[in-house]
Amino acid sequence: MIDIAAIRQQFPVLNRLVKGKPLVYLDNAATAQKPQVVIDALVNYYSQYNANIHRGIHTLAEEATAAFEDTRNAVQQLLHADSREEIIFTRGTTEGINLVAYTWGRQNIGKGDEIIISGMEHHSNIVPWQVLCAEKEAVLKIVPVNDNGELEMEAFHSLLSDKTKLVSICQISNSLGTINPVKEIIKAAHAAGAITLIDGAQSTVHLDIDVQDLDCDFFACSAHKLYGPTGVGVLYGKKAILEAMPVFMGGGEMIKEVSYQHFTPNELPYKFEAGTPNIADVVAFKAAIEFVNGIGKSAIAAHEAALLEYAAEQLTPIKEVRMIGRARNRASVLSFVVEGAHPQDLGIILDNQGIAVRTGHHCCQPLMDRFAIPGTTRASFAVYNTKEEVDALAKGLQKAIKMLL
Ligand SMILES: *Cc1c(COP(=O)(O)O)cnc(C)c1O
């Protein structure tokens, strides 16, 4: 058992009041709060060794470079990548997916080729492929979602063909919490000759990730959903594929040498890291990884699973509440609608009670269309949430229903 009270003390924001009430933060699938160690790492970087990395020979530059590259090692371990060259720092999951679309995609996708995504993707795993398909006259195929919010796997298998060049799927849905069978998906995609990208924005904090065991070709995630800073993410790619890919952004750091006729790209991973990166936030990301490792992902997952179960017990008896997404295999996301009440109105009434939930389409408009709803209200749990907070949500919801219906 983990000591939730002690964990809560490490998150300064949890002490604040919202509208005069203690904050109940249940919007963790959008972004998690930051523990003091992450905040300290940021302050320490700026107050002790702020410098540009890789090029300087002075002490501050060496310290900053070492700290930056230390995070790369920590990420390599977090994802169980084969080598640190396969870990590219980005601004987040969105940039990682776009990087693949703009480089690998431009090089490898042609007229009539097919890209498969699923019906529960975040807009950041839809739009880059729409842009690419429009440019290349390629075709985007969608794996349908059943009424429980699970992928229809038979339909997925029948979409695969020798035209399929890429399968890009989220490991955990941010709007339903569904955990997808990505290992099976990756295996089938490879058998059809396609490569695979896994959107790990939600899964990296909830599941043990082993990119070698999954055998995915790309894996994208964001630090801010793992108790780390915003503006930092990671794109993992298999080394041979990254080496064959053209460069993404041009500029400093990504080159070995430049003349007016020509440039030579840098070695991996720097080839894909043009310009001065988000050094401070990359450095602080390591503190977030250590925070998670210190508690243990399985202990965190067990706590969140218990909260999810408890929340389902508290909310299901409320007769106006209809759950959206009842996948058997699910992470700590509870999405629901209240018949006759707009999610936004619910969100405002809950906020007046200090309760932060997400309302709307959660960057998944096509999925909302699938369920014929404008959006949901979503409560998503993290390691610091408690049963008392779930009780506050249930009570707040009943109050909102009384006011709105
Ligand atoms: C949050 C999220 C993204 C986008 O991540 P950013 O950090 O905003 O780039 C993509 N996919 C899923 C499943 C997400 O939850």
The ligand as an SDF file (V2000), in Angstrom:
LIG
                    3D

 15 15  0  0  0  0  0  0  0  0999 V2000
   -2.6190   14.2490  -24.5760 C   0  0  0  0  0  0  0  0  0  0  0  0
   -2.6730   13.3050  -25.6940 C   0  0  0  0  0  0  0  0  0  0  0  0
   -2.0550   13.5790  -26.9250 C   0  0  0  0  0  0  0  0  0  0  0  0
   -1.3750   14.8820  -27.2080 C   0  0  0  0  0  0  0  0  0  0  0  0
   -0.3200   15.1280  -26.3380 O   0  0  0  0  0  0  0  0  0  0  0  0
    0.3630   16.5530  -26.2640 P   0  0  0  0  0  0  0  0  0  0  0  0
    1.1430   16.5120  -25.0110 O   0  0  0  0  0  0  0  0  0  0  0  0
   -0.7580   17.5610  -26.2230 O   0  0  0  0  0  0  0  0  0  0  0  0
    1.1970   16.7060  -27.4860 O   0  0  0  0  0  0  0  0  0  0  0  0
   -2.1150   12.6300  -27.9080 C   0  0  0  0  0  0  0  0  0  0  0  0
   -2.7370   11.4580  -27.7030 N   0  0  0  0  0  0  0  0  0  0  0  0
   -3.3270   11.1490  -26.5350 C   0  0  0  0  0  0  0  0  0  0  0  0
   -3.9600    9.8110  -26.3710 C   0  0  0  0  0  0  0  0  0  0  0  0
   -3.3220   12.0610  -25.4970 C   0  0  0  0  0  0  0  0  0  0  0  0
   -3.9100   11.7470  -24.3430 O   0  0  0  0  0  0  0  0  0  0  0  0
  1  2  1  0
  2  3  1  0
  2 14  2  0
  3  4  1  0
  3 10  2  0
  4  5  1  0
  5  6  1  0
  6  7  2  0
  6  8  1  0
  6  9  1  0
 10 11  1  0
 11 12  2  0
 12 13  1  0
 12 14  1  0
 14 15  1  0
M  END
$$$$
